[in-house]
């Protein structure tokens, strides 16, 4: 009985001196302010129509996908013959006279906020209101890892949040717009 009393006393003392470790909350992660700031800056850049800042905030995969899809669309448009124009048999191929920009030219245009970027983002923003995220959604940090994080955006009145994927690339957090919203 005496031994049981000593063991119980020692265990109680040990628990008082060394409380059990609690699981760290994602909110406690030191990267959370930078993650949230980058996501917010993307939506603010969209609202201001700051095309270079929008593109700079995106993950490498998002940038590559947007450049590839835009390059393909420009090439396809260049191959189409408008109604009433001469056919390929009647006139030389128009694409050889004025070829569409290649992926590197498209990337440079997006980086600089040129006319291709302006057309792309203006079309995007006709379908997406950045205030839906900035003003009309509750933001919560989801999981946070070494190179990946998630932000849960719950629009007012929605039952379930959208999960915005974030990636740490070259020391900066980037928004995975394609990784989050494009269908697979």
KAQUI-V404331 format. One record per residue. SS is DSSP state (A for helix, B for strand, O for the rest). PHI is phi in whole degrees, 0 to 359 (none if undefined). Layout:
BEGIN
ss,phi
SS,PHI
SS,PHI
END
This chain:
BEGIN
ss,phi
O,none
A,296
A,296
A,298
A,298
A,294
A,297
A,296
A,295
A,295
A,294
A,296
A,296
A,298
A,294
A,290
A,280
O,231
O,297
O,298
O,291
O,265
O,293
O,291
O,277
A,304
A,298
A,279
O,294
O,295
O,276
A,305
A,301
A,291
A,296
A,295
A,297
A,293
A,297
A,297
A,295
A,299
A,293
A,293
A,296
A,297
A,298
A,278
O,57
O,269
A,300
A,298
A,292
A,300
A,296
A,294
O,280
B,274
O,296
A,302
A,295
A,297
A,300
A,299
A,296
A,295
A,297
A,296
A,296
A,292
A,301
A,296
A,294
A,294
A,294
A,296
A,294
A,292
A,280
O,281
O,259
O,298
O,301
O,86
O,268
O,298
O,281
O,299
O,289
O,277
O,220
O,298
O,299
A,295
A,292
A,280
A,282
O,222
O,293
O,293
O,294
O,278
A,304
A,292
A,293
A,295
A,300
A,299
A,296
A,297
A,298
A,274
O,75
O,284
A,295
A,293
A,299
A,300
A,298
A,298
A,290
A,297
A,295
A,301
A,284
A,289
A,256
O,229
O,262
O,299
A,295
A,300
A,274
A,288
O,251
O,242
B,224
B,268
B,256
B,223
B,280
B,264
B,284
B,226
O,242
O,296
O,237
B,219
B,209
B,227
B,244
B,263
B,250
B,250
B,293
O,307
O,92
O,278
O,276
O,230
O,279
B,273
B,255
B,276
B,270
B,237
B,225
B,272
B,228
O,53
O,84
B,237
B,280
B,234
B,269
O,271
A,298
A,294
A,297
A,271
A,249
O,284
O,284
O,265
END
